[in-house]
Amino acid sequence: MILVIDVGNTNTVLGLYEEKTLLDYWRIKTNAGKTSDEYGMTIYQFFSYCKYNAKDVSSIVVSSVVPTIMYTLQHMVRKYFKQEALVVGPGIKTGINIRYDNPKEVGADRIVNAIAAYELYGGPLVIVDFGTATTFCAVSEIGEYIGGAIAPGIQISMDALFQRTAKLPRIELIKPATVICKNTINSMQSGIIFGFVGQVDYIVKRMKKELDNEKTNVIATGGLARLIASESETINIVNSLLTLEGLRIIYERNKVES
């Protein structure tokens, strides 16, 4: 089995594969203050509950946008799985040409998403990832990572609205029935959800125009992808586990080299 770990700023998602089949996945809070033992025992508890044997894990692949957590995770892999993790970064075979001014600036999650989306859906395409930040990534028809845009995420915007205003409450993110709302909570939900839908559709339309290809697919991923996609005019595919699939593909491409 292959264990893939996607470390985001807010959440860490783990996926367990048997060859190309995703057997299970789990989501935990990213916490740089946790020890390697705490991470190791958390994963062991998942395995135990779902009746998997950690000894059957032959490889582990890690993608992270939180550098401070990597030493802890790598130590955890050595102690609890008796191996070295394959970490997405310099020296790893990705199979994608990055046409960024400085390729090292591109977050590992964005590259992994691009690899998975192109492998699954072909190009050209635009990937919208609803994470701590909302990222927009453009991939060419021949699979080159061209670039993209980065905006504040939905949760960041919600938190800022609550923290920086005296009378607005913290709200649950539920889509209201109408845009014009008659109470404060629904009005906030309307502004956040429909506001982000408008942002996504505008940026995607501009990207599709610059890609100049009518066959451009738009793939949404991340925890809130389905909520925004349900109102979006431009998103035509939702794959909430796109990053996990990309990590599996990277494992296969580097396995050939070993």
Secondary structure, 3 states (H helix, E strand, C coil): CEEEEEECCCEEEEEEEECCEEEEEEEEECCCCCCHHHHHHHHHHHHHHCCCCHHHCCEEEEEECCHHHHHHHHHHHHHHHCCCCEECCCCCCCCCCECCCCHHHCCHHHHHHHHHHHHHHCCCEEEEEECCEEEEEEECCCCCEEEEEEEECHHHHHHHHHHCCCCCCCCCCCCCCCCCCCCHHHHHHHHHHHHHHHHHHHHHHHHHHHHCCCCCEEEEEECCHHHHHCCCCCCCEECCCHHHHHHHHHHHHHHHHC
